[in-house]
Every structure is written in structure tokens, then in C-alpha cells.
Amino acid sequence: MHPIIRSLCLLLLLLPGYSRAQVEGIQEHPVLVLGRVSDDPRRDAEKLQPMLDYVVPRMRSVGVRAGRILMARDAAQMQSYLRRKRVDWVSDTAMMAIDYRRRAGASILLVTERGGGIDYYSVFFTWRGSGITSLDDLKGRSIAFQNSYSTSSYVLPAAEILRNGLALDVLLSPFDRASPGRVGYVFARSEGNIQTWVRKRVVDAGAYSNLDWDKGIELEPSAAQDLVIFHDSRQAPRALEVVAGDLEPAVRARLREVLLAAAEDPQAQEALGLFFGTQAFLPMSAEVDRSLIQLQKDLDFVREHLE
């Protein structure tokens, strides 16, 4: 920059009402909106707000002055928010990120490390003595998933069952019975419900992430005596940070920079922990890209057969 122009810029910065973003010709983006699909907005807001409070002051150089949280009731509403420029940034599962990219033009920014890694997989489990030791033994039996938006408790296990040549039918309730030779499935809405339904023999099997399995056993040690894993799925990314496709390049770049540096910043540690147990944000890699391509194939395969 020419010395005279630089001096003028410095003078402008001293004047009331002028920001660095305005002086350097950066498009103002006064409010950074962090979105979340939630059935408990108050609880989730408590997890999101500290991270937003950490990020926003570090983005003043690109015109960000404040942060706001916007909750969506479901994936379709969040996709609408992204398309209509109501949300800038969303932290979500890999499956949801794929849909945001495909249906709302969003971009995947970073991989999220939680629970000591960036990947997880689905575990299939049943009650001891059920006679189920493989996927083939699910014929004529029932299995509980969490919901149709879950990567580890729907897409991965449903794709695994279908690719093993088994047919899946949705059940009217957990007490409904599967047709002979077919696998019946039902949505339990939470990992806790899945574990309880299997332990009480309401359904024959359940499927959710290995991380939820470990957490469930930790919370209820007696479950380890009642339940047994009989199959694992392949791995998939656990969580991803997504931004709106039309987010200003300078804002996108600075958000990425701030999040990547957070793991090494002592001031970020509390906010990271509250942000759904996040430990770090990491760059995308060729391995993650390949895993997302396979997950998208699984998602399309499941939807083709079940939805």
C-alpha cells in the first residue's frame, strides 16, 4: 500500500464510526449467525453462546460486530435458513452437512474433533440371549434407530443392513412385529430410549455410535451385563462445520482461521468443551473427502430404498 494511502487509512481509523473493514474496503458483515437444529433450544443455546462469544470479538477485522443464535426445528428449516442467508455457520453431523451442501448450497469448512477423534462408527447391539449374533439373524426381528437425520443411528446402520441383502420395513410402533424374513425398524428419538427398549426386550436390537455406546455403559454400568455388540459399521466423520455458500470470502477465511487456532488458545477451552465436547477444529483432508463421498452414496442408497 502506498505510504500516503496508508496514512489516510490510519487517520480514518481514528475517526468515530470508521472500522478497519470499512477503511480497507471489506464488505461489512455486522452479525454472525450461528444456527442449530434443536428440539431443546434453551439447552443448546447454553452450549452455543460461549463459542459465539469467543469467536465474534476475533472477527472485528472483517466487519463482524455481534453474534446471534438461530434455532431450526428440523433439517428442512435449516436448509431454508441457509438458502435465504439467515444463517452463516452451522455445526452438525456429516449426513446433515451433506444435505446442507447439496440442498442449500452450503460449504463444508472444517472437521470437528470430539471424543478424541474425528471419526465414529455404528455399533449394533442386542440383549444377551436374544440369539442374534449377525445381521442375518435380524430377519423377522426389530431394530431401533434414533431418527432419520442421524448418521450413526440411521444412515450407516440402515445402509449396512440393506447392503447385506436384507429388507427393511418401518414399524407402526416399537411393539409392532416385523414380517417374516424382513427387518422391522422404528425411531426411538434418543440413544437413551434405544438402550432402554433393547434392555426391556421391547425391540430386539439397537444401533448408534460407538461413542454413545461407551457413554451409555459409563452411565449405566449394569447395561454391560445385559447388552452385547454383534456388528460394527464402517467409520464416518462425526461432525463438520458448515458455512453458507454465499458467505463473504473474508468472513469465511477469518472464521476458519479463528476456529483452527482455538485448540491452542487457553481462552477457548471452556467454550470448546461446552460446544458439544469439541476438542479441536481441523482442516479437511483427502481421507475425509473420500469418507464423505461414501457416506453420500450410503445416504442415497438408504433414501432410494426406504424414503
Rosetta silent file (secondary structure, phi, psi, omega in degrees, C-alpha in Angstrom):
SEQUENCE: MHPIIRSLCLLLLLLPGYSRAQVEGIQEHPVLVLGRVSDDPRRDAEKLQPMLDYVVPRMRSVGVRAGRILMARDAAQMQSYLRRKRVDWVSDTAMMAIDYRRRAGASILLVTERGGGIDYYSVFFTWRGSGITSLDDLKGRSIAFQNSYSTSSYVLPAAEILRNGLALDVLLSPFDRASPGRVGYVFARSEGNIQTWVRKRVVDAGAYSNLDWDKGIELEPSAAQDLVIFHDSRQAPRALEVVAGDLEPAVRARLREVLLAAAEDPQAQEALGLFFGTQAFLPMSAEVDRSLIQLQKDLDFVREHLE
SCORE:     score description
SCORE:     0.000 S_00000001
   1 L     0.000  137.220  179.979    0.000    0.000    0.000 S_00000001
   2 L   -61.422  139.367 -177.015    1.334    3.491   -0.873 S_00000001
   3 H   -54.073  -38.791 -179.255    2.590    5.372    2.243 S_00000001
   4 H   -66.647  -43.288  178.912    0.182    8.276    1.690 S_00000001
   5 H   -63.903  -40.276  179.226   -2.808    5.932    1.361 S_00000001
   6 H   -61.909  -40.908  179.722   -1.693    4.040    4.448 S_00000001
   7 H   -63.955  -40.990  177.650   -1.515    7.289    6.413 S_00000001
   8 H   -62.831  -40.367  178.503   -5.014    8.264    5.292 S_00000001
   9 H   -61.605  -42.507  179.858   -6.315    4.869    6.392 S_00000001
  10 H   -64.133  -38.031  177.536   -4.745    5.297    9.816 S_00000001
  11 H   -64.750  -41.272  179.540   -6.360    8.723   10.154 S_00000001
  12 H   -62.647  -37.611 -179.632   -9.760    7.302    9.210 S_00000001
  13 H   -63.457  -24.439  179.310   -9.428    4.598   11.853 S_00000001
  14 H   -81.165  -14.605 -179.254   -9.091    7.349   14.453 S_00000001
  15 L   -82.999  142.436  178.063  -12.377    8.920   13.395 S_00000001
  16 L   -59.160  138.447  174.163  -15.618    7.841   15.137 S_00000001
  17 L    89.990   -6.488  179.863  -17.713    5.369   13.176 S_00000001
  18 L  -102.268  131.050  176.340  -14.949    4.010   10.952 S_00000001
  19 L  -107.124  165.067  176.395  -13.922    0.354   11.194 S_00000001
  20 H   -61.800  -37.929 -179.795  -10.934   -1.378    9.689 S_00000001
  21 H   -59.707  -42.818  179.995  -13.307   -3.303    7.422 S_00000001
  22 H   -67.181  -43.319 -177.330  -14.718   -0.059    6.006 S_00000001
  23 H   -63.563  -40.330 -176.267  -11.297    1.530    5.573 S_00000001
  24 L   -89.133    5.369  175.929   -9.833   -1.491    3.761 S_00000001
  25 L    79.558   18.902  178.881  -12.868   -1.904    1.539 S_00000001
  26 L   -84.015  135.616  179.466  -14.108   -5.122    3.181 S_00000001
  27 L   -64.254  129.634 -179.773  -17.852   -5.710    2.959 S_00000001
  28 L   -66.527  137.457  175.332  -19.469   -5.214    6.357 S_00000001
  29 L  -136.054   77.403 -166.639  -20.991   -8.323    7.977 S_00000001
  30 L   -64.345  -31.164 -176.164  -22.168   -6.903   11.316 S_00000001
  31 E  -124.573  123.116  174.986  -23.862  -10.014   12.766 S_00000001
  32 E   -93.273  121.250 -175.515  -22.514  -13.563   12.600 S_00000001
  33 E  -105.319  121.116  178.246  -25.407  -16.011   12.892 S_00000001
  34 E  -102.440  122.694 -175.949  -24.743  -19.478   14.295 S_00000001
  35 E  -104.465  158.945  178.276  -27.517  -21.980   13.575 S_00000001
  36 E  -155.969  132.777  169.707  -28.600  -25.218   15.215 S_00000001
  37 E   -81.917  124.049 -171.742  -31.321  -27.798   14.612 S_00000001
  38 L  -149.745  142.370  169.336  -32.735  -28.377   18.075 S_00000001
  39 L  -104.613    5.084  175.619  -35.669  -29.835   19.958 S_00000001
  40 L  -143.452   74.698 -173.942  -34.401  -28.135   23.124 S_00000001
  41 H   -56.769  -40.032 -178.107  -33.373  -24.571   22.137 S_00000001
  42 H   -64.107  -45.375  179.667  -32.662  -23.343   25.669 S_00000001
  43 H   -62.571  -45.563 -177.559  -30.304  -26.227   26.442 S_00000001
  44 H   -70.731  -32.119  177.358  -28.484  -25.931   23.121 S_00000001
  45 H   -61.231  -35.553  178.089  -28.202  -22.142   23.349 S_00000001
  46 H   -65.528  -25.931  178.487  -26.194  -22.621   26.544 S_00000001
  47 H   -85.497  -30.987 -176.565  -23.749  -24.755   24.573 S_00000001
  48 H   -84.186  -37.926 -170.556  -23.521  -22.430   21.567 S_00000001
  49 H   -59.231  -43.820  179.534  -23.324  -18.994   23.195 S_00000001
  50 H   -60.648  -36.683  178.275  -19.835  -19.321   24.775 S_00000001
  51 H   -67.996  -40.956  177.200  -18.331  -20.327   21.428 S_00000001
  52 H   -63.493  -40.780  178.558  -20.044  -17.425   19.700 S_00000001
  53 H   -64.080  -30.398  177.389  -18.797  -15.079   22.444 S_00000001
  54 H   -75.337  -43.097 -173.142  -15.270  -16.358   21.821 S_00000001
  55 H   -72.860  -46.313 -170.213  -15.386  -16.092   18.020 S_00000001
  56 H   -56.485  -48.072 -179.307  -17.113  -12.731   17.463 S_00000001
  57 H   -61.901  -21.472 -178.981  -14.505  -10.408   19.094 S_00000001
  58 H   -89.407    4.979 -179.147  -11.826  -12.060   16.964 S_00000001
  59 H  -119.973   17.581  178.844  -13.655  -11.240   13.741 S_00000001
  60 H   -64.180  -29.003 -178.187  -13.880   -7.463   14.021 S_00000001
  61 H   -64.571  -18.315  178.887  -11.261   -7.130   11.289 S_00000001
  62 H  -112.295   20.577  172.395  -13.790   -8.450    8.759 S_00000001
  63 L    91.099    2.440  179.718  -16.683   -6.315    9.931 S_00000001
  64 L   -80.767  127.267 -177.290  -18.327   -8.676   12.440 S_00000001
  65 L  -116.309  -21.139 -176.147  -19.655   -6.737   15.428 S_00000001
  66 E  -153.977  167.062  178.117  -22.080   -9.151   17.108 S_00000001
  67 E  -127.942  153.422  179.117  -23.265  -12.747   17.158 S_00000001
  68 E  -146.122  146.630  176.916  -26.702  -14.328   17.191 S_00000001
  69 E  -103.926  135.542  176.545  -28.070  -17.855   17.532 S_00000001
  70 E  -128.846  118.235 -178.910  -30.908  -19.043   15.312 S_00000001
  71 E   -91.756  145.240  174.321  -32.577  -22.372   16.069 S_00000001
  72 E  -119.030  146.857 -178.547  -34.365  -24.524   13.479 S_00000001
  73 L   -77.702  -24.465 -179.907  -36.975  -27.145   14.293 S_00000001
  74 L  -158.848  178.524 -176.875  -35.644  -29.568   11.657 S_00000001
  75 H   -63.143  -38.212 -178.509  -33.202  -30.004    8.769 S_00000001
  76 H   -61.950  -40.181  179.476  -35.612  -28.599    6.181 S_00000001
  77 H   -68.356  -38.248  178.132  -35.936  -25.338    8.110 S_00000001
  78 H   -66.008  -38.603  176.157  -32.160  -25.041    8.489 S_00000001
  79 H   -60.461  -40.057  177.584  -31.713  -25.584    4.762 S_00000001
  80 H   -63.894  -42.745  177.730  -34.179  -22.757    4.176 S_00000001
  81 H   -58.999  -43.277 -179.268  -32.231  -20.502    6.563 S_00000001
  82 H   -65.755  -42.671 -179.920  -29.001  -21.215    4.677 S_00000001
  83 H   -65.225  -35.987 -175.633  -30.584  -20.567    1.281 S_00000001
  84 L   -93.343   12.443  176.217  -32.171  -17.296    2.470 S_00000001
  85 L    62.832   31.736  177.170  -28.965  -16.008    4.105 S_00000001
  86 L   -89.247  -22.706 -178.493  -30.474  -16.201    7.591 S_00000001
  87 L  -127.953  140.617  179.243  -27.654  -18.398    8.953 S_00000001
  88 L  -101.477  -35.406 -167.902  -23.899  -18.116    8.374 S_00000001
  89 E  -144.329  134.719  178.651  -22.455  -21.077   10.261 S_00000001
  90 E  -136.474  136.923  172.241  -23.783  -24.460   11.407 S_00000001
  91 E  -108.197  121.434 -173.424  -22.083  -27.268   13.344 S_00000001
  92 E  -154.951 -178.182  179.809  -23.735  -30.599   12.565 S_00000001
  93 E   -72.200  166.480 -179.478  -23.362  -34.267   11.691 S_00000001
  94 H   -63.078  -40.609  179.867  -21.783  -35.445    8.448 S_00000001
  95 H   -62.725  -44.703  179.210  -25.113  -36.506    6.994 S_00000001
  96 H   -64.018  -39.335  179.468  -26.694  -33.125    7.702 S_00000001
  97 H   -61.696  -40.237  177.590  -23.644  -31.363    6.258 S_00000001
  98 H   -61.012  -43.993  179.170  -24.007  -33.347    3.036 S_00000001
  99 H   -67.444  -38.285  177.553  -27.647  -32.295    2.747 S_00000001
 100 H   -62.095  -39.116 -179.716  -26.823  -28.653    3.519 S_00000001
 101 H   -69.718  -41.865 -174.292  -24.249  -28.690    0.736 S_00000001
 102 H   -79.896  -37.544 -172.846  -26.474  -30.443   -1.767 S_00000001
 103 H  -101.659  -16.600 -177.530  -29.827  -28.811   -0.997 S_00000001
 104 H  -126.842    3.359  177.572  -28.828  -25.366    0.276 S_00000001
 105 L    71.499   18.205 -179.500  -25.535  -24.676   -1.495 S_00000001
 106 L   -72.952  167.133  178.848  -23.575  -24.619    1.766 S_00000001
 107 E  -121.992  141.773  176.158  -19.832  -25.286    2.019 S_00000001
 108 E   -85.354  123.769 -172.949  -18.029  -27.582    4.429 S_00000001
 109 E   -95.195  -50.236 -173.481  -15.425  -25.524    6.287 S_00000001
 110 E  -148.925  161.899  171.202  -13.720  -27.776    8.840 S_00000001
 111 E   -93.624  144.037 -178.822  -13.784  -31.167   10.537 S_00000001
 112 E  -107.632  127.229  177.073  -14.716  -31.200   14.232 S_00000001
 113 E   -94.098  120.574  177.323  -12.791  -33.345   16.709 S_00000001
 114 E  -139.119  145.604  178.274  -14.926  -34.687   19.535 S_00000001
 115 L    66.027   25.725  176.638  -14.459  -37.634   21.840 S_00000001
 116 L    87.866    5.305  179.412  -10.767  -37.936   20.989 S_00000001
 117 E  -166.225  179.049  179.878  -11.126  -38.239   17.218 S_00000001
 118 L  -104.786   -9.650 -177.496  -12.871  -37.073   14.074 S_00000001
 119 E  -115.477  159.273  168.080  -14.491  -40.407   13.171 S_00000001
 120 E  -149.401  177.065  178.754  -17.012  -42.753   14.687 S_00000001
 121 E  -147.294  166.963 -179.477  -18.932  -45.843   13.608 S_00000001
 122 E   -92.200  139.479  172.415  -22.215  -47.560   14.381 S_00000001
 123 E  -111.578  136.593  174.251  -22.489  -50.488   16.751 S_00000001
 124 E  -100.055  128.208 -178.413  -25.356  -52.978   16.503 S_00000001
 125 E  -136.720  160.361 -179.101  -26.299  -54.446   19.866 S_00000001
 126 E  -146.134  174.426  176.822  -28.889  -56.739   21.371 S_00000001
 127 E   -83.644  144.872 -178.374  -29.774  -58.243   24.741 S_00000001
 128 L   -60.987  132.192 -178.928  -27.803  -61.260   25.865 S_00000001
 129 L    91.738    4.581 -179.604  -29.574  -64.459   24.987 S_00000001
 130 L   -72.784  -19.829 -175.914  -31.549  -62.967   22.092 S_00000001
 131 L    86.103    2.985  179.271  -29.971  -65.416   19.653 S_00000001
 132 L   -94.853  117.079  179.010  -28.775  -62.558   17.408 S_00000001
 133 L  -125.913   -3.640  179.636  -25.097  -62.874   16.519 S_00000001
 134 L  -154.962  169.515  178.195  -25.040  -61.387   12.999 S_00000001
 135 H   -60.417  -35.727 -177.906  -27.030  -59.094   10.710 S_00000001
 136 H   -62.013  -27.624  179.466  -28.663  -62.105    9.094 S_00000001
 137 H   -72.792   -5.716  178.005  -30.203  -63.005   12.457 S_00000001
 138 H   -77.894  -10.008  178.879  -32.239  -59.768   12.291 S_00000001
 139 L   -56.984  128.058 -178.535  -34.673  -61.371    9.842 S_00000001
 140 L    76.566    6.379 -178.334  -38.110  -61.291   11.404 S_00000001
 141 L  -116.304  178.617 -177.411  -36.803  -59.128   14.252 S_00000001
 142 E  -120.885  150.676  178.343  -36.901  -55.411   15.113 S_00000001
 143 E  -137.065  144.090  179.935  -34.221  -52.733   15.464 S_00000001
 144 E  -106.521  131.546  171.291  -34.399  -49.193   16.876 S_00000001
 145 E  -110.830  171.067 -179.802  -32.697  -46.177   15.288 S_00000001
 146 L   -79.489  -66.384  177.764  -32.633  -42.611   16.657 S_00000001
 147 L  -160.190  171.676 -173.620  -34.165  -40.533   13.843 S_00000001
 148 L   -74.812   -3.174  178.253  -33.991  -40.103   10.081 S_00000001
 149 L  -101.424   -0.217 -174.199  -31.379  -37.312   10.384 S_00000001
 150 L   -86.298  132.804  175.520  -28.826  -39.392   12.283 S_00000001
 151 H   -72.257  -53.254 -172.516  -25.610  -40.518   10.616 S_00000001
 152 H   -84.757  -18.883 -177.444  -24.634  -43.181   13.157 S_00000001
 153 H  -118.927   28.178  169.663  -28.126  -44.191   14.247 S_00000001
 154 H  -160.831  -66.042 -172.710  -29.860  -44.403   10.875 S_00000001
 155 H   -62.206  -53.453 -178.163  -27.860  -43.886    7.654 S_00000001
 156 H   -62.238  -51.220 -178.604  -24.830  -46.039    8.494 S_00000001
 157 H   -68.617  -37.377  179.163  -26.712  -48.967   10.106 S_00000001
 158 H   -64.759  -42.126  177.723  -29.592  -48.921    7.579 S_00000001
 159 H   -62.936  -38.940  179.729  -27.110  -48.936    4.671 S_00000001
 160 H   -62.365  -43.899  179.919  -25.219  -51.784    6.340 S_00000001
 161 H   -65.179  -47.344 -177.239  -28.408  -53.868    6.653 S_00000001
 162 H   -65.107  -41.271 -178.203  -29.555  -53.154    3.094 S_00000001
 163 H   -70.711  -15.030  175.118  -26.138  -53.824    1.548 S_00000001
 164 L   -92.381   15.427  172.793  -26.126  -57.204    3.286 S_00000001
 165 L    82.096   14.232 -179.839  -29.185  -58.183    1.276 S_00000001
 166 L   -99.861  149.816  179.305  -31.795  -57.661    3.982 S_00000001
 167 L   -99.091  138.509  179.736  -35.103  -55.811    3.527 S_00000001
 168 E  -112.244  136.400  175.396  -36.161  -53.075    5.961 S_00000001
 169 E  -128.714  134.785  175.822  -39.745  -52.090    6.823 S_00000001
 170 E   -72.656  138.477 -179.595  -40.791  -49.243    9.102 S_00000001
 171 L   -96.171  155.830  179.867  -42.906  -50.413   12.036 S_00000001
 172 L   -70.950  -31.105 -179.791  -46.008  -48.684   13.379 S_00000001
 173 L  -161.133  169.151  177.450  -44.614  -48.707   16.934 S_00000001
 174 L   -63.581  -16.775 -179.984  -41.868  -50.442   18.938 S_00000001
 175 L   -91.928   -6.140  176.714  -44.446  -53.093   19.827 S_00000001
 176 L   -71.557  154.921 -177.896  -45.205  -53.873   16.169 S_00000001
 177 L  -109.483  145.577  178.243  -43.678  -57.046   14.764 S_00000001
 178 L   -75.614  153.028  175.473  -41.562  -57.449   11.634 S_00000001
 179 L   -71.577  150.799  178.431  -42.719  -59.577    8.728 S_00000001
 180 L   -55.701  133.835  177.233  -41.036  -62.990    8.378 S_00000001
 181 L    80.380   -0.364 -179.593  -37.730  -62.713    6.539 S_00000001
 182 L  -125.401  160.483 -179.622  -37.637  -58.902    6.832 S_00000001
 183 E  -104.376  125.234  176.965  -36.172  -56.474    9.381 S_00000001
 184 E   -93.415  139.653  178.166  -38.539  -54.041   11.087 S_00000001
 185 E  -129.662  154.190 -178.889  -37.238  -50.671   12.251 S_00000001
 186 E  -145.060  150.204  178.168  -38.606  -47.913   14.465 S_00000001
 187 E   -95.083  129.814 -176.931  -37.314  -44.495   15.554 S_00000001
 188 L  -101.178  -10.304  175.760  -36.715  -44.057   19.288 S_00000001
 189 L    78.216  -24.742  178.804  -35.742  -40.340   19.176 S_00000001
 190 L  -148.721  155.805  177.522  -32.822  -40.708   21.624 S_00000001
 191 H   -63.707  -35.643  178.896  -29.915  -43.014   22.355 S_00000001
 192 H   -62.264  -40.245  177.637  -31.250  -43.489   25.891 S_00000001
 193 H   -65.058  -40.754  179.573  -34.560  -44.756   24.563 S_00000001
 194 H   -58.536  -49.401 -178.417  -32.796  -47.172   22.217 S_00000001
 195 H   -61.261  -43.752 -178.957  -30.773  -48.665   25.064 S_00000001
 196 H   -64.899  -43.381 -178.959  -33.823  -48.910   27.327 S_00000001
 197 H   -62.162  -38.172  179.275  -36.017  -50.520   24.651 S_00000001
 198 H   -71.097  -43.556 -178.454  -33.405  -53.192   23.968 S_00000001
 199 H   -63.022  -33.501 -179.354  -32.783  -53.893   27.655 S_00000001
 200 L   -90.841    6.087  177.315  -36.525  -54.259   28.279 S_00000001
 201 L    65.306   22.170  175.472  -36.910  -56.514   25.173 S_00000001
 202 L   -70.015  -40.871  171.752  -39.316  -54.035   23.549 S_00000001
 203 L  -122.529  163.487 -176.042  -37.160  -54.278   20.401 S_00000001
 204 L   -84.589  -27.000 -175.870  -34.636  -56.954   19.519 S_00000001
 205 E  -152.995  164.992  175.899  -31.691  -54.713   18.638 S_00000001
 206 E  -141.357  164.560  177.855  -30.478  -51.141   18.509 S_00000001
 207 E  -146.752  127.777  170.477  -27.824  -49.188   16.644 S_00000001
 208 E  -157.512 -174.491 -171.183  -25.979  -45.987   17.465 S_00000001
 209 E   -70.184  156.036  175.538  -22.396  -44.705   17.574 S_00000001
 210 H   -60.575  -30.278  178.634  -19.583  -46.408   19.419 S_00000001
 211 H   -68.995  -40.170  176.802  -19.189  -43.170   21.402 S_00000001
 212 H   -69.045  -32.423  175.495  -22.806  -43.340   22.579 S_00000001
 213 H   -61.783  -48.980 -179.920  -22.276  -46.994   23.453 S_00000001
 214 H   -61.219  -41.566  179.773  -19.311  -46.092   25.665 S_00000001
 215 H   -66.029  -40.751 -179.996  -21.269  -43.232   27.251 S_00000001
 216 H   -63.989  -40.072  178.321  -24.299  -45.436   27.858 S_00000001
 217 H   -68.496  -36.628  179.344  -22.210  -48.114   29.569 S_00000001
 218 H   -65.695  -40.632 -179.414  -20.482  -45.451   31.668 S_00000001
 219 H   -73.210  -34.939  179.949  -23.820  -44.006   32.815 S_00000001
 220 L  -130.823   82.861 -177.476  -25.360  -47.432   33.444 S_00000001
 221 L   -54.357  -28.902 -179.380  -22.616  -50.000   34.148 S_00000001
 222 L   -65.797  -20.165  179.510  -25.244  -52.729   34.520 S_00000001
 223 H   -63.098  -28.847  179.508  -26.005  -52.360   30.801 S_00000001
 224 H   -64.208  -24.742  178.025  -22.701  -54.100   30.064 S_00000001
 225 H   -83.776  -24.412 -175.471  -24.152  -57.231   31.662 S_00000001
 226 H   -94.087  -27.539 -169.322  -27.415  -57.036   29.703 S_00000001
 227 E  -117.667  153.830  179.018  -26.241  -55.993   26.231 S_00000001
 228 E  -144.211  139.096  177.260  -23.795  -57.292   23.641 S_00000001
 229 E   -83.391  134.470  179.106  -22.479  -55.846   20.355 S_00000001
 230 E  -121.093   -4.864  178.395  -22.854  -58.160   17.368 S_00000001
 231 E  -164.339  148.042  174.602  -21.795  -55.973   14.407 S_00000001
 232 E  -120.419  149.289  173.998  -19.925  -52.746   13.552 S_00000001
 233 E   -93.740  179.162  172.802  -20.345  -50.445   10.547 S_00000001
 234 E   -73.401  169.517 -179.162  -17.615  -48.630    8.664 S_00000001
 235 E   -85.258  158.153  176.077  -16.339  -45.287   10.016 S_00000001
 236 E  -149.834  156.407  175.411  -17.595  -41.825    9.062 S_00000001
 237 E   -59.108  139.962 -176.477  -16.751  -38.247   10.123 S_00000001
 238 L   -79.257  -46.706 -176.243  -18.517  -37.417   13.361 S_00000001
 239 E  -150.727  152.226 -178.246  -19.162  -33.684   12.929 S_00000001
 240 E  -137.727  150.581  173.239  -18.434  -30.879   10.475 S_00000001
 241 E   -97.510  127.672 -174.616  -18.520  -27.087   10.489 S_00000001
 242 E  -121.564  142.542  175.755  -20.601  -25.740    7.607 S_00000001
 243 E  -125.594  155.859  177.611  -20.982  -22.191    6.281 S_00000001
 244 L   -59.855  141.360 -176.108  -23.486  -20.616    3.909 S_00000001
 245 L   -61.891  -28.019 -178.140  -22.344  -20.854    0.318 S_00000001
 246 L  -100.787   15.597  177.068  -22.595  -17.101   -0.221 S_00000001
 247 L   -61.973  135.430 -177.815  -20.773  -16.105    2.978 S_00000001
 248 L   -52.557  134.222 -177.566  -18.312  -13.313    2.205 S_00000001
 249 H   -53.663  -39.201 -179.349  -14.860  -14.797    1.458 S_00000001
 250 H   -66.697  -38.668  178.995  -13.150  -12.581    4.052 S_00000001
 251 H   -68.826  -43.759  178.134  -15.610  -13.632    6.774 S_00000001
 252 H   -58.858  -48.137 -177.014  -15.297  -17.284    5.801 S_00000001
 253 H   -63.688  -40.926 -179.257  -11.497  -17.135    5.836 S_00000001
 254 H   -70.831  -39.829  176.747  -11.341  -15.376    9.198 S_00000001
 255 H   -59.569  -44.288  178.393  -13.863  -17.753   10.806 S_00000001
 256 H   -60.154  -43.394 -178.970  -11.773  -20.692    9.593 S_00000001
 257 H   -63.224  -45.258 -178.984   -8.635  -19.075   10.980 S_00000001
 258 H   -64.469  -44.688 -178.424  -10.181  -18.399   14.390 S_00000001
 259 H   -67.060  -40.166  179.084  -11.622  -21.909   14.734 S_00000001
 260 H   -62.695  -32.920 -177.279   -8.392  -23.620   13.668 S_00000001
 261 H   -85.098  -11.025 -171.533   -6.451  -21.683   16.302 S_00000001
 262 H   -61.280  -37.986 -176.229   -8.951  -22.274   19.118 S_00000001
 263 L   -61.740  -26.698 -178.600   -7.481  -25.560   20.353 S_00000001
 264 L   -96.074    1.542 -177.399   -4.188  -23.815   21.183 S_00000001
 265 L  -102.437  115.323  179.289   -5.825  -20.819   22.878 S_00000001
 266 H   -56.300  -30.150 -178.405   -6.336  -21.169   26.662 S_00000001
 267 H   -71.629  -13.252 -177.734   -9.184  -18.648   26.456 S_00000001
 268 H   -96.295   -9.014 -168.895  -11.115  -21.001   24.165 S_00000001
 269 H   -63.617  -42.533  179.546  -11.002  -24.146   26.277 S_00000001
 270 H   -65.757  -43.257 -179.991  -14.211  -23.649   28.238 S_00000001
 271 H   -63.299  -39.942  178.359  -16.142  -22.620   25.125 S_00000001
 272 H   -62.106  -46.248 -178.549  -14.821  -25.648   23.219 S_00000001
 273 H   -61.453  -39.818  179.005  -15.855  -28.033   25.979 S_00000001
 274 H   -72.351  -24.174 -178.097  -19.362  -26.606   26.111 S_00000001
 275 L   -78.148   61.751  177.717  -19.613  -26.741   22.305 S_00000001
 276 L    58.988   36.901  176.155  -20.797  -30.374   22.431 S_00000001
 277 L    71.608   29.157 -179.487  -17.469  -31.589   23.809 S_00000001
 278 E   -70.206  139.166  176.560  -15.359  -30.197   20.971 S_00000001
 279 E  -108.241  -30.987  179.596  -11.604  -30.572   21.345 S_00000001
 280 E  -167.223  159.488  170.027  -10.394  -29.002   18.109 S_00000001
 281 E  -110.464  132.882 -173.125  -11.327  -27.887   14.605 S_00000001
 282 E  -126.052  153.687  178.981   -9.196  -29.435   11.865 S_00000001
 283 L   -65.919  153.739  172.198   -8.693  -28.841    8.139 S_00000001
 284 L   -65.006  153.752 -179.443  -10.477  -31.025    5.626 S_00000001
 285 L  -137.195  167.281  178.194   -8.352  -33.821    4.159 S_00000001
 286 H   -61.917  -35.232  179.892   -8.437  -36.195    1.206 S_00000001
 287 H   -65.904  -42.958  178.150   -9.368  -39.008    3.594 S_00000001
 288 H   -65.253  -41.377  178.176  -12.350  -37.078    4.959 S_00000001
 289 H   -58.678  -43.639  179.157  -13.437  -36.182    1.422 S_00000001
 290 H   -64.414  -39.585  179.449  -13.384  -39.867    0.449 S_00000001
 291 H   -65.509  -37.186  178.708  -15.370  -40.791    3.538 S_00000001
 292 H   -68.556  -36.283  176.892  -17.990  -38.136    2.724 S_00000001
 293 H   -61.589  -43.644  178.680  -18.313  -39.448   -0.836 S_00000001
 294 H   -67.073  -38.948  179.201  -19.030  -42.933    0.530 S_00000001
 295 H   -65.050  -38.165  177.252  -21.448  -41.547    3.106 S_00000001
 296 H   -63.846  -37.379  175.559  -23.330  -39.700    0.383 S_00000001
 297 H   -63.787  -42.024  177.899  -23.642  -42.969   -1.521 S_00000001
 298 H   -62.544  -43.476 -179.793  -24.985  -44.622    1.636 S_00000001
 299 H   -61.407  -46.529  179.274  -27.451  -41.789    2.157 S_00000001
 300 H   -63.175  -39.234 -179.250  -28.720  -42.008   -1.426 S_00000001
 301 H   -64.062  -45.217 -179.939  -28.954  -45.789   -1.159 S_00000001
 302 H   -64.592  -46.228 -179.137  -30.998  -45.631    2.051 S_00000001
 303 H   -64.291  -36.417  178.767  -33.336  -42.966    0.707 S_00000001
 304 H   -62.423  -36.410 -175.237  -33.848  -44.900   -2.528 S_00000001
 305 H   -93.921  -23.979 -171.559  -34.969  -47.977   -0.603 S_00000001
 306 H  -120.841  -16.555 -172.859  -36.722  -46.506    2.428 S_00000001
 307 L  -121.449    0.000    0.000  -37.945  -42.975    1.774 S_00000001
